[in-house]
């Protein structure tokens, strides 16, 4: 989910691709934002990419 967000997909597109609700995707992204102390998607995507955390998760 986070890889798709970093790649620029909307919550709706991510939800459709993963077979879940848009609200579930939004909730997960919000929790990730809180974890990384980010207030919007762009900084969150940057922080995720810089952290290397997505490299440790199998695609």
Biopython code that builds the backbone (N, CA, C, O; Angstrom):
import numpy as np
from Bio.PDB.StructureBuilder import StructureBuilder

atoms = [
    (1, "UNK", "N", (0.816, -1.176, 0.000)),
    (1, "UNK", "CA", (0.000, 0.000, 0.000)),
    (1, "UNK", "C", (0.873, 1.258, 0.000)),
    (1, "UNK", "O", (0.629, 2.188, -0.768)),
    (2, "UNK", "N", (1.873, 1.280, 0.848)),
    (2, "UNK", "CA", (2.728, 2.464, 0.931)),
    (2, "UNK", "C", (3.573, 2.633, -0.335)),
    (2, "UNK", "O", (3.838, 3.756, -0.763)),
    (3, "UNK", "N", (3.987, 1.535, -0.920)),
    (3, "UNK", "CA", (4.733, 1.638, -2.185)),
    (3, "UNK", "C", (3.870, 2.276, -3.260)),
    (3, "UNK", "O", (4.347, 3.099, -4.040)),
    (4, "UNK", "N", (2.601, 1.895, -3.299)),
    (4, "UNK", "CA", (1.689, 2.470, -4.283)),
    (4, "UNK", "C", (1.483, 3.958, -4.023)),
    (4, "UNK", "O", (1.407, 4.753, -4.959)),
    (5, "UNK", "N", (1.394, 4.329, -2.759)),
    (5, "UNK", "CA", (1.245, 5.736, -2.419)),
    (5, "UNK", "C", (2.476, 6.525, -2.846)),
    (5, "UNK", "O", (2.359, 7.602, -3.431)),
    (6, "UNK", "N", (3.659, 5.985, -2.552)),
    (6, "UNK", "CA", (4.900, 6.652, -2.942)),
    (6, "UNK", "C", (4.993, 6.774, -4.465)),
    (6, "UNK", "O", (5.553, 7.741, -4.982)),
    (7, "UNK", "N", (4.444, 5.796, -5.174)),
    (7, "UNK", "CA", (4.449, 5.831, -6.639)),
    (7, "UNK", "C", (3.437, 6.834, -7.199)),
    (7, "UNK", "O", (3.379, 7.054, -8.409)),
    (8, "UNK", "N", (2.629, 7.450, -6.301)),
    (8, "UNK", "CA", (1.729, 8.505, -6.749)),
    (8, "UNK", "C", (0.282, 8.101, -6.946)),
    (8, "UNK", "O", (-0.510, 8.891, -7.460)),
    (9, "UNK", "N", (-0.081, 6.894, -6.553)),
    (9, "UNK", "CA", (-1.464, 6.451, -6.717)),
    (9, "UNK", "C", (-2.374, 7.089, -5.667)),
    (9, "UNK", "O", (-1.948, 7.349, -4.542)),
    (10, "UNK", "N", (-3.609, 7.333, -6.039)),
    (10, "UNK", "CA", (-4.594, 7.878, -5.111)),
    (10, "UNK", "C", (-5.086, 6.776, -4.177)),
    (10, "UNK", "O", (-4.876, 5.590, -4.433)),
    (11, "UNK", "N", (-5.742, 7.182, -3.093)),
    (11, "UNK", "CA", (-6.318, 6.202, -2.176)),
    (11, "UNK", "C", (-7.313, 5.301, -2.911)),
    (11, "UNK", "O", (-7.349, 4.092, -2.685)),
    (12, "UNK", "N", (-8.113, 5.895, -3.784)),
    (12, "UNK", "CA", (-9.113, 5.120, -4.529)),
    (12, "UNK", "C", (-8.448, 4.087, -5.432)),
    (12, "UNK", "O", (-8.904, 2.947, -5.512)),
    (13, "UNK", "N", (-7.383, 4.479, -6.106)),
    (13, "UNK", "CA", (-6.676, 3.552, -6.994)),
    (13, "UNK", "C", (-6.018, 2.425, -6.200)),
    (13, "UNK", "O", (-6.038, 1.268, -6.619)),
    (14, "UNK", "N", (-5.439, 2.771, -5.056)),
    (14, "UNK", "CA", (-4.807, 1.763, -4.201)),
    (14, "UNK", "C", (-5.864, 0.783, -3.685)),
    (14, "UNK", "O", (-5.663, -0.431, -3.704)),
    (15, "UNK", "N", (-6.986, 1.328, -3.225)),
    (15, "UNK", "CA", (-8.068, 0.485, -2.702)),
    (15, "UNK", "C", (-8.569, -0.484, -3.761)),
    (15, "UNK", "O", (-8.759, -1.668, -3.484)),
    (16, "UNK", "N", (-8.780, 0.009, -4.955)),
    (16, "UNK", "CA", (-9.268, -0.845, -6.039)),
    (16, "UNK", "C", (-8.249, -1.942, -6.360)),
    (16, "UNK", "O", (-8.615, -3.104, -6.535)),
    (17, "UNK", "N", (-6.997, -1.572, -6.434)),
    (17, "UNK", "CA", (-5.948, -2.534, -6.769)),
    (17, "UNK", "C", (-5.787, -3.618, -5.700)),
    (17, "UNK", "O", (-5.519, -4.777, -6.016)),
    (18, "UNK", "N", (-5.956, -3.223, -4.417)),
    (18, "UNK", "CA", (-5.757, -4.168, -3.326)),
    (18, "UNK", "C", (-7.047, -4.817, -2.837)),
    (18, "UNK", "O", (-7.009, -5.695, -1.975)),
    (19, "UNK", "N", (-8.181, -4.395, -3.376)),
    (19, "UNK", "CA", (-9.458, -5.008, -3.014)),
    (19, "UNK", "C", (-9.922, -4.640, -1.618)),
    (19, "UNK", "O", (-10.432, -5.488, -0.886)),
    (20, "UNK", "N", (-9.749, -3.391, -1.249)),
    (20, "UNK", "CA", (-10.210, -2.933, 0.060)),
    (20, "UNK", "C", (-10.896, -1.591, -0.111)),
    (20, "UNK", "O", (-10.914, -1.026, -1.205)),
    (21, "UNK", "N", (-11.455, -1.089, 0.965)),
    (21, "UNK", "CA", (-12.163, 0.181, 0.874)),
    (21, "UNK", "C", (-11.179, 1.350, 0.859)),
    (21, "UNK", "O", (-10.059, 1.252, 1.363)),
    (22, "UNK", "N", (-11.625, 2.444, 0.273)),
    (22, "UNK", "CA", (-10.825, 3.661, 0.243)),
    (22, "UNK", "C", (-10.581, 4.157, 1.659)),
    (22, "UNK", "O", (-9.505, 4.669, 1.968)),
    (23, "UNK", "N", (-11.568, 4.007, 2.507)),
    (23, "UNK", "CA", (-11.430, 4.457, 3.894)),
    (23, "UNK", "C", (-10.329, 3.672, 4.627)),
    (23, "UNK", "O", (-9.583, 4.246, 5.420)),
    (24, "UNK", "N", (-10.229, 2.375, 4.364)),
    (24, "UNK", "CA", (-9.177, 1.562, 4.975)),
    (24, "UNK", "C", (-7.804, 2.046, 4.530)),
    (24, "UNK", "O", (-6.886, 2.168, 5.341)),
    (25, "UNK", "N", (-7.674, 2.317, 3.248)),
    (25, "UNK", "CA", (-6.400, 2.829, 2.729)),
    (25, "UNK", "C", (-6.072, 4.158, 3.392)),
    (25, "UNK", "O", (-4.947, 4.369, 3.845)),
    (26, "UNK", "N", (-7.040, 5.044, 3.451)),
    (26, "UNK", "CA", (-6.828, 6.352, 4.071)),
    (26, "UNK", "C", (-6.395, 6.218, 5.526)),
    (26, "UNK", "O", (-5.514, 6.944, 5.986)),
    (27, "UNK", "N", (-7.009, 5.301, 6.238)),
    (27, "UNK", "CA", (-6.675, 5.082, 7.645)),
    (27, "UNK", "C", (-5.234, 4.606, 7.790)),
    (27, "UNK", "O", (-4.502, 5.095, 8.651)),
    (28, "UNK", "N", (-4.827, 3.663, 6.960)),
    (28, "UNK", "CA", (-3.449, 3.151, 7.026)),
    (28, "UNK", "C", (-2.438, 4.245, 6.694)),
    (28, "UNK", "O", (-1.394, 4.349, 7.338)),
    (29, "UNK", "N", (-2.747, 5.048, 5.701)),
    (29, "UNK", "CA", (-1.840, 6.133, 5.327)),
    (29, "UNK", "C", (-1.789, 7.174, 6.429)),
    (29, "UNK", "O", (-0.722, 7.716, 6.717)),
    (30, "UNK", "N", (-2.921, 7.462, 7.048)),
    (30, "UNK", "CA", (-2.951, 8.411, 8.167)),
    (30, "UNK", "C", (-2.091, 7.905, 9.325)),
    (30, "UNK", "O", (-1.338, 8.674, 9.922)),
    (31, "UNK", "N", (-2.203, 6.619, 9.640)),
    (31, "UNK", "CA", (-1.393, 6.055, 10.726)),
    (31, "UNK", "C", (0.093, 6.119, 10.387)),
    (31, "UNK", "O", (0.922, 6.375, 11.261)),
    (32, "UNK", "N", (0.426, 5.889, 9.126)),
    (32, "UNK", "CA", (1.821, 5.998, 8.697)),
    (32, "UNK", "C", (2.302, 7.434, 8.815)),
    (32, "UNK", "O", (3.437, 7.680, 9.222)),
    (33, "UNK", "N", (1.447, 8.381, 8.462)),
    (33, "UNK", "CA", (1.790, 9.798, 8.586)),
    (33, "UNK", "C", (2.075, 10.161, 10.031)),
    (33, "UNK", "O", (3.028, 10.883, 10.323)),
    (34, "UNK", "N", (1.250, 9.660, 10.928)),
    (34, "UNK", "CA", (1.462, 9.925, 12.356)),
    (34, "UNK", "C", (2.777, 9.312, 12.837)),
    (34, "UNK", "O", (3.514, 9.928, 13.608)),
    (35, "UNK", "N", (3.060, 8.104, 12.378)),
    (35, "UNK", "CA", (4.291, 7.423, 12.776)),
    (35, "UNK", "C", (5.527, 8.202, 12.332)),
    (35, "UNK", "O", (6.512, 8.286, 13.066)),
    (36, "UNK", "N", (5.471, 8.768, 11.135)),
    (36, "UNK", "CA", (6.610, 9.513, 10.587)),
    (36, "UNK", "C", (6.512, 11.009, 10.863)),
    (36, "UNK", "O", (7.334, 11.789, 10.381)),
    (37, "UNK", "N", (5.500, 11.409, 11.644)),
    (37, "UNK", "CA", (5.294, 12.817, 11.996)),
    (37, "UNK", "C", (5.223, 13.700, 10.759)),
    (37, "UNK", "O", (5.876, 14.741, 10.682)),
    (38, "UNK", "N", (4.418, 13.267, 9.795)),
    (38, "UNK", "CA", (4.240, 13.993, 8.550)),
    (38, "UNK", "C", (2.801, 14.493, 8.477)),
    (38, "UNK", "O", (1.879, 13.838, 8.962)),
    (39, "UNK", "N", (2.624, 15.666, 7.862)),
    (39, "UNK", "CA", (1.297, 16.260, 7.816)),
    (39, "UNK", "C", (0.637, 16.187, 6.448)),
    (39, "UNK", "O", (-0.494, 16.647, 6.285)),
    (40, "UNK", "N", (1.321, 15.617, 5.463)),
    (40, "UNK", "CA", (0.714, 15.445, 4.141)),
    (40, "UNK", "C", (1.409, 14.314, 3.394)),
    (40, "UNK", "O", (2.439, 13.802, 3.830)),
    (41, "UNK", "N", (0.830, 13.938, 2.269)),
    (41, "UNK", "CA", (1.317, 12.778, 1.511)),
    (41, "UNK", "C", (2.714, 12.967, 0.935)),
    (41, "UNK", "O", (3.534, 12.050, 0.984)),
    (42, "UNK", "N", (2.988, 14.139, 0.393)),
    (42, "UNK", "CA", (4.285, 14.351, -0.259)),
    (42, "UNK", "C", (5.443, 14.193, 0.726)),
    (42, "UNK", "O", (6.387, 13.456, 0.442)),
    (43, "UNK", "N", (5.392, 14.866, 1.873)),
    (43, "UNK", "CA", (6.482, 14.635, 2.836)),
    (43, "UNK", "C", (6.523, 13.193, 3.335)),
    (43, "UNK", "O", (7.605, 12.655, 3.571)),
    (44, "UNK", "N", (5.362, 12.561, 3.500)),
    (44, "UNK", "CA", (5.339, 11.166, 3.936)),
    (44, "UNK", "C", (6.028, 10.287, 2.903)),
    (44, "UNK", "O", (6.844, 9.436, 3.256)),
    (45, "UNK", "N", (5.708, 10.485, 1.644)),
    (45, "UNK", "CA", (6.330, 9.692, 0.579)),
    (45, "UNK", "C", (7.845, 9.887, 0.585)),
    (45, "UNK", "O", (8.604, 8.930, 0.434)),
    (46, "UNK", "N", (8.270, 11.122, 0.757)),
    (46, "UNK", "CA", (9.712, 11.415, 0.820)),
    (46, "UNK", "C", (10.353, 10.700, 2.001)),
    (46, "UNK", "O", (11.391, 10.054, 1.854)),
    (47, "UNK", "N", (9.735, 10.816, 3.169)),
    (47, "UNK", "CA", (10.295, 10.189, 4.366)),
    (47, "UNK", "C", (10.338, 8.665, 4.235)),
    (47, "UNK", "O", (11.308, 8.034, 4.656)),
    (48, "UNK", "N", (9.311, 8.085, 3.664)),
    (48, "UNK", "CA", (9.297, 6.629, 3.453)),
    (48, "UNK", "C", (10.407, 6.207, 2.497)),
    (48, "UNK", "O", (11.118, 5.232, 2.740)),
    (49, "UNK", "N", (10.541, 6.954, 1.415)),
    (49, "UNK", "CA", (11.575, 6.619, 0.432)),
    (49, "UNK", "C", (12.970, 6.769, 1.040)),
    (49, "UNK", "O", (13.840, 5.928, 0.810)),
    (50, "UNK", "N", (13.185, 7.823, 1.804)),
    (50, "UNK", "CA", (14.490, 8.066, 2.416)),
    (50, "UNK", "C", (14.811, 7.073, 3.526)),
    (50, "UNK", "O", (15.977, 6.752, 3.756)),
    (51, "UNK", "N", (13.792, 6.592, 4.205)),
    (51, "UNK", "CA", (14.023, 5.683, 5.337)),
    (51, "UNK", "C", (14.508, 4.295, 4.893)),
    (51, "UNK", "O", (15.167, 3.584, 5.651)),
    (52, "UNK", "N", (14.170, 3.928, 3.657)),
    (52, "UNK", "CA", (14.536, 2.609, 3.164)),
    (52, "UNK", "C", (13.598, 1.515, 3.640)),
    (52, "UNK", "O", (13.801, 0.343, 3.324)),
    (53, "UNK", "N", (12.583, 1.882, 4.389)),
    (53, "UNK", "CA", (11.659, 0.887, 4.958)),
    (53, "UNK", "C", (10.940, 0.092, 3.867)),
    (53, "UNK", "O", (10.641, -1.087, 4.053)),
    (54, "UNK", "N", (10.668, 0.724, 2.750)),
    (54, "UNK", "CA", (9.946, 0.022, 1.681)),
    (54, "UNK", "C", (10.825, -0.987, 0.958)),
    (54, "UNK", "O", (10.318, -1.904, 0.314)),
    (55, "UNK", "N", (12.118, -0.827, 1.059)),
    (55, "UNK", "CA", (13.035, -1.775, 0.437)),
    (55, "UNK", "C", (13.070, -3.097, 1.194)),
    (55, "UNK", "O", (13.414, -4.132, 0.623)),
    (56, "UNK", "N", (12.719, -3.067, 2.467)),
    (56, "UNK", "CA", (12.753, -4.264, 3.290)),
    (56, "UNK", "C", (11.482, -5.116, 3.162)),
    (56, "UNK", "O", (11.438, -6.249, 3.642)),
    (57, "UNK", "N", (10.452, -4.563, 2.511)),
    (57, "UNK", "CA", (9.179, -5.265, 2.369)),
    (57, "UNK", "C", (9.132, -5.912, 0.991)),
    (57, "UNK", "O", (9.317, -5.221, -0.010)),
    (58, "UNK", "N", (8.888, -7.231, 0.912)),
    (58, "UNK", "CA", (8.809, -7.879, -0.401)),
    (58, "UNK", "C", (7.661, -7.311, -1.226)),
    (58, "UNK", "O", (6.585, -7.031, -0.698)),
    (59, "UNK", "N", (7.894, -7.147, -2.498)),
    (59, "UNK", "CA", (6.860, -6.600, -3.400)),
    (59, "UNK", "C", (5.750, -7.576, -3.654)),
    (59, "UNK", "O", (4.811, -7.266, -4.387)),
]
sb = StructureBuilder()
sb.init_structure("model")
sb.init_model(0)
sb.init_chain("A")
sb.init_seg("    ")
for serial, (resi, resn, name, xyz) in enumerate(atoms, 1):
    if name == "N":
        sb.init_residue(resn, " ", resi, " ")
    sb.init_atom(name, np.array(xyz, "f"), 0.0, 1.0, " ", f" {name:<3s}", serial, name[0])
structure = sb.get_structure()
